[in-house]
Amino acid sequence: MSDSYISMRNLSFYRGERAIFKDLSLDLPRGKITAIMGPSGTGKTTLLRLIGGQLAPDAGEVRVAGRNLQSLSRTEMLTLRRERMGMLFQAGALFTDLSVFDNVAFPLRTHTKLPESMIRDLVLMKLEAVGLRGARDLMPAQLSGGMARRVALARSVAMDPELIMYDEPFAGLDPVSMGMIVKLIRGLNQALGLTSLLVSHDVQESCSIADYVCVLSGGKVIGFGTPQELKDSDNAEVRQFLRGEPDGPIPFHFPASDYAQDLLAGAN
Amino acid sequence: MWLFKQLQAFGQQGVRAMEAMGRAAFLLLHSLTWGGPGSATWRDLVKQIYSVGVLSLLIIVVAGFFVGMVLGLQGFTILSNFGSVSALGTLVSLTILRELGPVVTALLFAGRAGSALTAEISLMKATEQLSAMEMMGVDPLKRVITPRLWAGIISLPILTALFSLVGIFGGAFVAVDLVGVDTGAYWGNMQAAVQFYEDVVKGLIKSVVFGVVVTWIAVYQGYDSVPTSEGIGKATTQTVVISSLAILGLDFVLTALMFGGI
């Protein structure tokens, strides 16, 4: 993969004593949908935050669009995000004091000097794309989970980013809403030529739209390739994850001391 | 071994406290100034002054009136022992302008507006609204914290002035209308004793300091909170507890510095 939009080199990140990533190197291709999958607690969302520059790695470097995030000042970082990145948060993260329309208009009003009539047109176009033009006057509290996520999606593409990151876009949705989100992610990627990054553990949905799948476990990349390649992988851990088996190379138990000893220790 | 562990724990607490102070200082320095990407507008400031200041008006005015009435009553019973009830106006006004006005207003403000600020900001953090702003290239310190910080700094001195005003009238209501102190004595002695700079301005200087400190603690506790329901509750409590202690402690320091004696 010569044309990578994001590249990470020898990345290490710790939470307290615990290493979330150790010496991780990963390249994510431009203009494709890459799904990052892995068991809960392997740091998938942390990875998105490292790419978005909201967290700084303890070692190694992250490059987005050729820029080394660690060398950027606070203002440069904000500019980079404004010009190139969009992110869809798990719960939508809509501003609860603004209506649907004002939420989508927020980045446009903040970052551009466009006249209000043009902002109105742009917002209505984005809302039409997610099918919620009719809901423009509602407040976020009046939306269902699926609708909130679609509004948030309209807001995150309002500034026409090059990269969009989805944090668990399928979690907690009913099948119909899930189908809508799948269609939207696919559609946006094709229509706008976005580089899309998807964090999820819904194997089926993710594999159905992703060009590449990256499986993380224990702070390492244990599999990277097209969905088909990974399904045929000879790595037992990757197969376990994609097939959803409860025990295997990915242990059922959180690391602990010996069980018998632990029980006996209470007797003393 | 045990001693070492205690020492280590103590040291860790110290380090953590220092780190927290560093973060709080960074937050204050960074959000006192306006400007930068996606910075807040004057309209945001006006909106915040409304929710922080205007909505606190009722509690401040009612509390001020009662504090003034109690002072009038207590002052009257004590002063009448010495046959000097004509000094009641002076007693009420100086007590309120120098001490009770700034301190009680700041305490009420911490409970009414400070806790609301903390809860609002920490809930914005828990629902990832602050992260979403960052990812849209908007600095949440400039957009969310700056207008709230300034709204507090502007509102508290005004609320204090109102509290003092209403308090003095509350005292007058009890003194003149209920217990029968001479109107001329109440107001005339007050006018002769109260000095604009010595009493009014120094009291307002206190309230400016309290405004900065209370709002700073409130926004910092919200911004630095653990984004869970337990964390939000804890942050809100911390705001009220720390601000109240800070107000009372600082009041002693400011009194010592401005009214002398030490």
Interface residues (C-beta under 8 A of the other chain):
Chain A: G52 Q54 R74 T75 L78 T79 L80 R81 R82 E83 M85 G86 M87 F89 Q90 A91 A93 L94 F95 T96 F106 P107 T110 H111 A152 R155 S156 M159
Chain B: G36 P37 G38 T127 E128 Q129 S131 A132 E134 M135 M136 G137 V138 D139
